[in-house]
Amino acid sequence: MLDKKVLVSFENMLIEHRAALLSQAAKTLKESCGDSCPQSGDFADIASQESNRTLKLRLREREQKLLAKIDKALAKLDRGVYGICEHCGGDISLERLRARPVATLCIECKQDQESEEV
Protein backbone atom coordinates (compact mmCIF):
# COMPACT_ATOMS: atom_id res chain seq x y z
CA MET A 1 0.00 0.00 0.00
CA LEU A 2 1.33 3.42 -0.95
CA ASP A 3 1.68 6.09 1.72
CA LYS A 4 -0.09 9.46 1.55
CA LYS A 5 3.01 11.41 0.50
CA VAL A 6 3.69 9.07 -2.43
CA LEU A 7 0.03 9.19 -3.49
CA VAL A 8 0.08 13.00 -3.49
CA SER A 9 3.23 13.01 -5.62
CA PHE A 10 1.59 10.67 -8.16
CA GLU A 11 -1.54 12.81 -8.18
CA ASN A 12 0.51 15.94 -8.86
CA MET A 13 2.48 14.18 -11.59
CA LEU A 14 -0.69 12.93 -13.29
CA ILE A 15 -2.34 16.37 -13.08
CA GLU A 16 0.74 18.03 -14.57
CA HIS A 17 0.96 15.45 -17.37
CA ARG A 18 -2.74 15.92 -18.12
CA ALA A 19 -2.36 19.70 -18.25
CA ALA A 20 0.65 19.39 -20.57
CA LEU A 21 -1.26 17.10 -22.95
CA LEU A 22 -4.25 19.44 -23.02
CA SER A 23 -1.98 22.42 -23.61
CA GLN A 24 -0.23 20.65 -26.48
CA ALA A 25 -3.57 19.65 -28.00
CA ALA A 26 -4.79 23.24 -27.85
CA LYS A 27 -1.56 24.42 -29.46
CA THR A 28 -1.92 21.82 -32.23
CA LEU A 29 -5.49 22.95 -32.89
CA LYS A 30 -4.38 26.57 -33.13
CA GLU A 31 -1.54 25.74 -35.52
CA SER A 32 -3.61 23.61 -37.85
CA CYS A 33 -6.67 24.92 -39.55
CA GLY A 34 -8.30 21.52 -39.97
CA ASP A 35 -10.50 20.28 -42.77
CA SER A 36 -11.81 23.72 -43.64
CA CYS A 37 -8.44 24.95 -44.92
CA PRO A 38 -8.14 25.11 -48.66
CA GLN A 39 -5.32 22.95 -49.87
CA SER A 40 -3.05 24.78 -52.21
CA GLY A 41 0.09 24.06 -54.15
CA ASP A 42 1.08 21.26 -56.40
CA PHE A 43 0.27 17.60 -55.83
CA ALA A 44 3.41 17.05 -53.75
CA ASP A 45 2.46 19.93 -51.43
CA ILE A 46 -1.07 18.63 -51.08
CA ALA A 47 0.20 15.11 -50.36
CA SER A 48 2.60 16.47 -47.76
CA GLN A 49 -0.18 18.50 -46.11
CA GLU A 50 -2.40 15.43 -46.00
CA SER A 51 0.39 13.30 -44.58
CA ASN A 52 1.04 15.87 -41.84
CA ARG A 53 -2.67 16.07 -41.07
CA THR A 54 -2.93 12.28 -40.80
CA LEU A 55 0.08 12.14 -38.47
CA LYS A 56 -1.42 14.86 -36.25
CA LEU A 57 -4.70 12.96 -36.07
CA ARG A 58 -2.92 9.75 -35.06
CA LEU A 59 -0.98 11.61 -32.38
CA ARG A 60 -4.19 13.19 -31.09
CA GLU A 61 -5.84 9.75 -30.89
CA ARG A 62 -2.93 8.48 -28.81
CA GLU A 63 -3.10 11.59 -26.62
CA GLN A 64 -6.85 11.07 -26.11
CA LYS A 65 -6.26 7.48 -25.02
CA LEU A 66 -3.54 8.61 -22.61
CA LEU A 67 -5.80 11.37 -21.25
CA ALA A 68 -8.48 8.75 -20.56
CA LYS A 69 -5.93 6.60 -18.72
CA ILE A 70 -4.78 9.60 -16.68
CA ASP A 71 -8.39 10.46 -15.79
CA LYS A 72 -8.94 6.84 -14.74
CA ALA A 73 -5.82 6.91 -12.57
CA LEU A 74 -6.92 10.18 -10.95
CA ALA A 75 -10.35 8.68 -10.25
CA LYS A 76 -8.66 5.67 -8.64
CA LEU A 77 -6.65 8.04 -6.45
CA ASP A 78 -9.91 9.69 -5.36
CA ARG A 79 -11.45 6.30 -4.54
CA GLY A 80 -8.35 5.12 -2.68
CA VAL A 81 -7.64 2.22 -5.04
CA TYR A 82 -4.68 3.65 -6.98
CA GLY A 83 -1.80 1.19 -7.22
CA ILE A 84 -3.98 -1.89 -6.86
CA CYS A 85 -3.93 -4.42 -9.69
CA GLU A 86 -7.29 -4.67 -11.45
CA HIS A 87 -6.77 -8.37 -12.11
CA CYS A 88 -5.38 -9.96 -8.96
CA GLY A 89 -6.03 -7.21 -6.40
CA GLY A 90 -2.40 -7.12 -5.33
CA ASP A 91 -0.23 -4.05 -5.07
CA ILE A 92 1.38 -2.62 -8.19
CA SER A 93 5.03 -2.02 -7.36
CA LEU A 94 6.26 1.51 -6.82
CA GLU A 95 8.89 0.96 -9.52
CA ARG A 96 6.19 0.03 -12.04
CA LEU A 97 4.05 3.03 -11.11
CA ARG A 98 7.05 5.33 -11.45
CA ALA A 99 7.71 3.93 -14.92
CA ARG A 100 4.02 3.90 -15.91
CA PRO A 101 1.84 5.98 -13.55
CA VAL A 102 -1.31 4.91 -15.43
CA ALA A 103 -0.60 1.19 -14.95
CA THR A 104 -3.66 -0.85 -14.00
CA LEU A 105 -1.98 -4.24 -13.68
CA CYS A 106 0.92 -5.48 -11.58
CA ILE A 107 3.92 -6.64 -13.55
CA GLU A 108 3.03 -10.33 -13.21
CA CYS A 109 -0.54 -9.85 -14.49
CA LYS A 110 0.71 -7.61 -17.30
CA GLN A 111 3.24 -10.25 -18.35
CA ASP A 112 0.50 -12.90 -18.29
CA GLN A 113 -1.74 -10.65 -20.40
CA GLU A 114 1.02 -10.05 -22.94
CA SER A 115 1.89 -13.75 -23.19
CA GLU A 116 -1.79 -14.54 -23.90
CA GLU A 117 -1.80 -11.97 -26.72
CA VAL A 118 1.08 -13.66 -28.54
CNS distance restraints for C-alpha pairs under 8 A (distance, minus, plus):
assign (resid   1 and name CA) (resid  83 and name CA) 7.53 0.50 0.50
assign (resid   1 and name CA) (resid  91 and name CA) 6.50 0.50 0.50
assign (resid   2 and name CA) (resid   6 and name CA) 6.30 0.50 0.50
assign (resid   2 and name CA) (resid   7 and name CA) 6.43 0.50 0.50
assign (resid   2 and name CA) (resid  83 and name CA) 7.35 0.50 0.50
assign (resid   2 and name CA) (resid  94 and name CA) 7.90 0.50 0.50
assign (resid   3 and name CA) (resid   7 and name CA) 6.28 0.50 0.50
assign (resid   4 and name CA) (resid   8 and name CA) 6.16 0.50 0.50
assign (resid   5 and name CA) (resid   9 and name CA) 6.33 0.50 0.50
assign (resid   6 and name CA) (resid  10 and name CA) 6.30 0.50 0.50
assign (resid   7 and name CA) (resid  11 and name CA) 6.13 0.50 0.50
assign (resid   7 and name CA) (resid  77 and name CA) 7.40 0.50 0.50
assign (resid   8 and name CA) (resid  12 and name CA) 6.15 0.50 0.50
assign (resid   9 and name CA) (resid  13 and name CA) 6.13 0.50 0.50
assign (resid  10 and name CA) (resid  14 and name CA) 6.05 0.50 0.50
assign (resid  10 and name CA) (resid 101 and name CA) 7.15 0.50 0.50
assign (resid  11 and name CA) (resid  15 and name CA) 6.10 0.50 0.50
assign (resid  11 and name CA) (resid  74 and name CA) 6.59 0.50 0.50
assign (resid  11 and name CA) (resid  77 and name CA) 7.20 0.50 0.50
assign (resid  12 and name CA) (resid  16 and name CA) 6.08 0.50 0.50
assign (resid  13 and name CA) (resid  17 and name CA) 6.11 0.50 0.50
assign (resid  14 and name CA) (resid  18 and name CA) 6.03 0.50 0.50
assign (resid  14 and name CA) (resid  70 and name CA) 6.27 0.50 0.50
assign (resid  14 and name CA) (resid  73 and name CA) 7.94 0.50 0.50
assign (resid  14 and name CA) (resid  74 and name CA) 7.20 0.50 0.50
assign (resid  14 and name CA) (resid 101 and name CA) 7.41 0.50 0.50
assign (resid  15 and name CA) (resid  19 and name CA) 6.15 0.50 0.50
assign (resid  15 and name CA) (resid  74 and name CA) 7.98 0.50 0.50
assign (resid  16 and name CA) (resid  20 and name CA) 6.15 0.50 0.50
assign (resid  17 and name CA) (resid  21 and name CA) 6.23 0.50 0.50
assign (resid  18 and name CA) (resid  22 and name CA) 6.22 0.50 0.50
assign (resid  18 and name CA) (resid  67 and name CA) 6.31 0.50 0.50
assign (resid  18 and name CA) (resid  70 and name CA) 6.79 0.50 0.50
assign (resid  19 and name CA) (resid  23 and name CA) 6.02 0.50 0.50
assign (resid  20 and name CA) (resid  24 and name CA) 6.10 0.50 0.50
assign (resid  21 and name CA) (resid  25 and name CA) 6.10 0.50 0.50
assign (resid  21 and name CA) (resid  63 and name CA) 6.87 0.50 0.50
assign (resid  21 and name CA) (resid  67 and name CA) 7.51 0.50 0.50
assign (resid  22 and name CA) (resid  26 and name CA) 6.17 0.50 0.50
assign (resid  23 and name CA) (resid  27 and name CA) 6.20 0.50 0.50
assign (resid  24 and name CA) (resid  28 and name CA) 6.11 0.50 0.50
assign (resid  25 and name CA) (resid  29 and name CA) 6.21 0.50 0.50
assign (resid  25 and name CA) (resid  60 and name CA) 7.19 0.50 0.50
assign (resid  26 and name CA) (resid  30 and name CA) 6.26 0.50 0.50
assign (resid  27 and name CA) (resid  31 and name CA) 6.19 0.50 0.50
assign (resid  28 and name CA) (resid  32 and name CA) 6.13 0.50 0.50
assign (resid  29 and name CA) (resid  33 and name CA) 7.05 0.50 0.50
assign (resid  29 and name CA) (resid  34 and name CA) 7.75 0.50 0.50
assign (resid  33 and name CA) (resid  37 and name CA) 5.65 0.50 0.50
assign (resid  34 and name CA) (resid  53 and name CA) 7.91 0.50 0.50
assign (resid  39 and name CA) (resid  46 and name CA) 6.17 0.50 0.50
assign (resid  39 and name CA) (resid  49 and name CA) 7.76 0.50 0.50
assign (resid  40 and name CA) (resid  45 and name CA) 7.39 0.50 0.50
assign (resid  40 and name CA) (resid  46 and name CA) 6.56 0.50 0.50
assign (resid  41 and name CA) (resid  45 and name CA) 5.49 0.50 0.50
assign (resid  41 and name CA) (resid  46 and name CA) 6.34 0.50 0.50
assign (resid  42 and name CA) (resid  46 and name CA) 6.31 0.50 0.50
assign (resid  43 and name CA) (resid  47 and name CA) 6.01 0.50 0.50
assign (resid  44 and name CA) (resid  48 and name CA) 6.07 0.50 0.50
assign (resid  45 and name CA) (resid  49 and name CA) 6.11 0.50 0.50
assign (resid  46 and name CA) (resid  50 and name CA) 6.16 0.50 0.50
assign (resid  47 and name CA) (resid  51 and name CA) 6.06 0.50 0.50
assign (resid  48 and name CA) (resid  52 and name CA) 6.16 0.50 0.50
assign (resid  49 and name CA) (resid  53 and name CA) 6.13 0.50 0.50
assign (resid  50 and name CA) (resid  54 and name CA) 6.10 0.50 0.50
assign (resid  51 and name CA) (resid  55 and name CA) 6.23 0.50 0.50
assign (resid  52 and name CA) (resid  56 and name CA) 6.19 0.50 0.50
assign (resid  53 and name CA) (resid  57 and name CA) 6.23 0.50 0.50
assign (resid  54 and name CA) (resid  58 and name CA) 6.27 0.50 0.50
assign (resid  55 and name CA) (resid  59 and name CA) 6.20 0.50 0.50
assign (resid  56 and name CA) (resid  60 and name CA) 6.08 0.50 0.50
assign (resid  57 and name CA) (resid  61 and name CA) 6.20 0.50 0.50
assign (resid  58 and name CA) (resid  62 and name CA) 6.38 0.50 0.50
assign (resid  59 and name CA) (resid  63 and name CA) 6.14 0.50 0.50
assign (resid  60 and name CA) (resid  64 and name CA) 6.03 0.50 0.50
assign (resid  61 and name CA) (resid  65 and name CA) 6.32 0.50 0.50
assign (resid  62 and name CA) (resid  66 and name CA) 6.23 0.50 0.50
assign (resid  63 and name CA) (resid  67 and name CA) 6.01 0.50 0.50
assign (resid  64 and name CA) (resid  68 and name CA) 6.23 0.50 0.50
assign (resid  65 and name CA) (resid  69 and name CA) 6.36 0.50 0.50
assign (resid  66 and name CA) (resid  70 and name CA) 6.14 0.50 0.50
assign (resid  67 and name CA) (resid  71 and name CA) 6.10 0.50 0.50
assign (resid  68 and name CA) (resid  72 and name CA) 6.14 0.50 0.50
assign (resid  69 and name CA) (resid  73 and name CA) 6.16 0.50 0.50
assign (resid  69 and name CA) (resid 102 and name CA) 5.92 0.50 0.50
assign (resid  70 and name CA) (resid  74 and name CA) 6.15 0.50 0.50
assign (resid  70 and name CA) (resid 102 and name CA) 5.96 0.50 0.50
assign (resid  71 and name CA) (resid  75 and name CA) 6.15 0.50 0.50
assign (resid  72 and name CA) (resid  76 and name CA) 6.22 0.50 0.50
assign (resid  72 and name CA) (resid 102 and name CA) 7.90 0.50 0.50
assign (resid  73 and name CA) (resid  77 and name CA) 6.28 0.50 0.50
assign (resid  73 and name CA) (resid  82 and name CA) 6.57 0.50 0.50
assign (resid  73 and name CA) (resid 101 and name CA) 7.77 0.50 0.50
assign (resid  73 and name CA) (resid 102 and name CA) 5.69 0.50 0.50
assign (resid  74 and name CA) (resid  78 and name CA) 6.36 0.50 0.50
assign (resid  74 and name CA) (resid  82 and name CA) 7.96 0.50 0.50
assign (resid  75 and name CA) (resid  79 and name CA) 6.28 0.50 0.50
assign (resid  76 and name CA) (resid  80 and name CA) 6.00 0.50 0.50
assign (resid  76 and name CA) (resid  81 and name CA) 5.09 0.50 0.50
assign (resid  76 and name CA) (resid  82 and name CA) 4.76 0.50 0.50
assign (resid  77 and name CA) (resid  81 and name CA) 6.07 0.50 0.50
assign (resid  77 and name CA) (resid  82 and name CA) 4.84 0.50 0.50
assign (resid  83 and name CA) (resid  91 and name CA) 5.88 0.50 0.50
assign (resid  83 and name CA) (resid  92 and name CA) 5.05 0.50 0.50
assign (resid  83 and name CA) (resid  93 and name CA) 7.55 0.50 0.50
assign (resid  83 and name CA) (resid  97 and name CA) 7.26 0.50 0.50
assign (resid  83 and name CA) (resid 103 and name CA) 7.83 0.50 0.50
assign (resid  83 and name CA) (resid 104 and name CA) 7.33 0.50 0.50
assign (resid  84 and name CA) (resid  89 and name CA) 5.72 0.50 0.50
assign (resid  84 and name CA) (resid  90 and name CA) 5.68 0.50 0.50
assign (resid  84 and name CA) (resid  91 and name CA) 4.68 0.50 0.50
assign (resid  84 and name CA) (resid  92 and name CA) 5.57 0.50 0.50
assign (resid  84 and name CA) (resid 104 and name CA) 7.23 0.50 0.50
assign (resid  84 and name CA) (resid 105 and name CA) 7.49 0.50 0.50
assign (resid  84 and name CA) (resid 106 and name CA) 7.69 0.50 0.50
assign (resid  85 and name CA) (resid  89 and name CA) 4.80 0.50 0.50
assign (resid  85 and name CA) (resid  90 and name CA) 5.35 0.50 0.50
assign (resid  85 and name CA) (resid  91 and name CA) 5.93 0.50 0.50
assign (resid  85 and name CA) (resid  92 and name CA) 5.81 0.50 0.50
assign (resid  85 and name CA) (resid 104 and name CA) 5.61 0.50 0.50
assign (resid  85 and name CA) (resid 105 and name CA) 4.44 0.50 0.50
assign (resid  85 and name CA) (resid 106 and name CA) 5.31 0.50 0.50
assign (resid  86 and name CA) (resid 104 and name CA) 5.85 0.50 0.50
assign (resid  86 and name CA) (resid 105 and name CA) 5.77 0.50 0.50
assign (resid  87 and name CA) (resid 105 and name CA) 6.51 0.50 0.50
assign (resid  87 and name CA) (resid 109 and name CA) 6.83 0.50 0.50
assign (resid  88 and name CA) (resid 109 and name CA) 7.35 0.50 0.50
assign (resid  90 and name CA) (resid 106 and name CA) 7.26 0.50 0.50
assign (resid  91 and name CA) (resid 106 and name CA) 6.76 0.50 0.50
assign (resid  92 and name CA) (resid  96 and name CA) 6.70 0.50 0.50
assign (resid  92 and name CA) (resid  97 and name CA) 6.89 0.50 0.50
assign (resid  92 and name CA) (resid 104 and name CA) 7.89 0.50 0.50
assign (resid  92 and name CA) (resid 105 and name CA) 6.64 0.50 0.50
assign (resid  92 and name CA) (resid 106 and name CA) 4.46 0.50 0.50
assign (resid  92 and name CA) (resid 107 and name CA) 7.17 0.50 0.50
assign (resid  93 and name CA) (resid  97 and name CA) 6.36 0.50 0.50
assign (resid  93 and name CA) (resid 106 and name CA) 6.83 0.50 0.50
assign (resid  93 and name CA) (resid 107 and name CA) 7.80 0.50 0.50
assign (resid  94 and name CA) (resid  98 and name CA) 6.06 0.50 0.50
assign (resid  95 and name CA) (resid  99 and name CA) 6.28 0.50 0.50
assign (resid  96 and name CA) (resid 100 and name CA) 5.89 0.50 0.50
assign (resid  96 and name CA) (resid 101 and name CA) 7.52 0.50 0.50
assign (resid  96 and name CA) (resid 103 and name CA) 7.48 0.50 0.50
assign (resid  96 and name CA) (resid 106 and name CA) 7.63 0.50 0.50
assign (resid  96 and name CA) (resid 107 and name CA) 7.20 0.50 0.50
assign (resid  97 and name CA) (resid 101 and name CA) 4.42 0.50 0.50
assign (resid  97 and name CA) (resid 102 and name CA) 7.14 0.50 0.50
assign (resid  97 and name CA) (resid 103 and name CA) 6.31 0.50 0.50
assign (resid 105 and name CA) (resid 109 and name CA) 5.85 0.50 0.50
assign (resid 105 and name CA) (resid 110 and name CA) 5.63 0.50 0.50
assign (resid 106 and name CA) (resid 110 and name CA) 6.11 0.50 0.50
assign (resid 107 and name CA) (resid 111 and name CA) 6.05 0.50 0.50
assign (resid 108 and name CA) (resid 112 and name CA) 6.23 0.50 0.50
assign (resid 109 and name CA) (resid 113 and name CA) 6.09 0.50 0.50
assign (resid 110 and name CA) (resid 114 and name CA) 6.16 0.50 0.50
assign (resid 111 and name CA) (resid 115 and name CA) 6.12 0.50 0.50
assign (resid 112 and name CA) (resid 116 and name CA) 6.28 0.50 0.50
assign (resid 113 and name CA) (resid 117 and name CA) 6.46 0.50 0.50
assign (resid 114 and name CA) (resid 118 and name CA) 6.66 0.50 0.50
